[in-house]
Amino acid sequence: MKNEKEKYMRSALRLAKKAENLDEVPVGAVIVKDGKILAKGWNRRQTKQNPLEHAEVMAIQSACRKLKSWRLEGCDLYVTLEPCPMCSGAIIQSRIEHVYFGAFDPKGGAVASVVSLFDLPQWNHHPMWEGGILEDECSMILKQFFKRKRELKKQEKRALKLRSNNN
């Protein structure tokens, strides 16, 4: 089972790299049903200028279209980063059975890190979850992305300061 989880997480990581190539926060997701990848998603908030364009939501929408149902019973979600509150709500509403994620998100994770939405007793559906699958790889792609962003911002500030000093 470990190898299977890693196989699907590697597919999600490839989608995270696709997001990164678009200068998006590198998060990727796949939905698996009956041992096959049913749907894929990657972050596209910047590209589409839409806050709903998270990897998980994109994958859920695609899976719903393919199954012609909003109920994704019997489906598992693999995502490189712990889902946020919006995505956790979509996961609960779509009835996904299992959620497997790579990196924990101490600032926005809504499965275990900040809040545990899946565990609230009021819901009528409680997805099972497991975090930390290929955690180092999933964390590293995010850390490197944000490090590059910070470095670029510093370079832009220096260039702006040089231009203002030369004027």
N, C-alpha and C positions, 0 to 999 in steps of 0.2 A: 504493500500500500504506500510506503514511503516513496518508492521510485515513481509510482503513478502520480502522487501529489507533486513531486519535484518536476515531473514531465510537464504537467499542466501549468505549474508556476513558471517554468522556463518559457512556455508559450506566452504567458502574461508579460514576462520580462521583455520578450521581443516586441510586444505591443507598446510597452513603456518606452523602449528605444525609438519606436516610431513617433510617439508623442514628443520625445526629446528632440528629434530631428525637426519637428515643427515649432521648436522653442516653447513647448508646453511642459508643465510639470510632468515628469516621466512616471506616469501610472498607467498600467495596463490591466485588463481583466478578460477572462474567458469564462463562459458558462458551458458546463459539461453535462450531457445527458446520455445515459446508456453507454458510457465509455468513449464518447465522441464529443469533440468541441462543436457546440451548437451555435455559439455566438461569440463575438469579440467586441472589445471596446477599448478606447484609449482617451486620455484627456484631450479636450478640444475647446476649453473655455476661451482661451485667447483667440484661437483661429475663428471660432464662431461668434465670439463676443456674447456668450450665453453662460450664465452661472450653472445651468443644469447639465452642461456637457461634460460630466464626469465619466470616467471609464466604466464604472459599474452601471450607471444609468444607460449609457450607450449600449452596453452588452445586454441589459435587461430588455430594452426596447427592441433590439434585434431578435432576441430569443422569443419574445411575445409575438412578433410578426411571423417568425418561422413556425411557431406552434399554433398560431391563430388563437391564442389564449393569453389572458393576463395572469393566469395561474401557472407558475413554473415549478409545479410539484415534480419531484424526482430529479431536479436540477441542482447542480453544485456550482458555486461561484469561486473562482480563484482570482485574487487581486493582489497586486504587489504592495499595496499600502492599506492599512486598517481603514475600513470605511468610515466616512464622516457621518454626521447625523442625517443629512438628506439621503445619502446612499443607503444607510442602515434602514431608514424608513421605507425606501423603495424595495429593499431586500425583504423586509417583513411583509409588506403589502403584496409582493409578487409570489410569496410562499416558497422561496428558495429554501432547500432543505439544509444544505451545509455551506458554510463560508470558510474558505481557507485564505489567509493573507500572509504576506511576507513580513514587512516592517510594521512594527507598532508605531502609532502616531501619538506622541505625548501631548501634542497641542490641539489635536482635533479628532482623535479616534473615538468613535462612538460604540465600539464593541467591547473594549476592555480598558483603554487607557484613560480617557477623560470621564466617560459615562458608559454604562453597559445597557444600551437600549434593548438588546436581544433578551435580556433577563427580566425586564419589567413584567410583572405578573398580569397586568391588565390586557396585554396583547392576546389575540387568539392564535398567534403563530410565533414560535420561538425557534429560529434557526440555530442549529448546532454550529459551533465554530472552533477553529484552531488557528492560532497565530504563530509566526516565527518560521514559516516554511521558506527556505532559502533566504533567511532574514538578512544575512550579511550582504548578499548580492542586491537584494531589494533596497536595503538601506543605502548602499554605496552609490547606486545610480542617482538617488535623490540628493545625497550629500554632495556629490560631484557637480550636479546640476546647479544647486544653490550656491556652491563655492564659486563656480564660473560666473553666475549672475552677480554676486557681490564684487568679484574682481572687475568685471566689466563696468559696474557702477562706479567703483573707485577710479578706474581709468577715465571714464567720462567726466567725473568731477575734476580730476587733474587737468584734463584737456580744457575744460571750461575755465578753470582758474588761470591757466597759461594764456588763454585768449583774452581774458579780462585784464590780465597784467600787461599784455602787449598793446592794449588799446589806450 
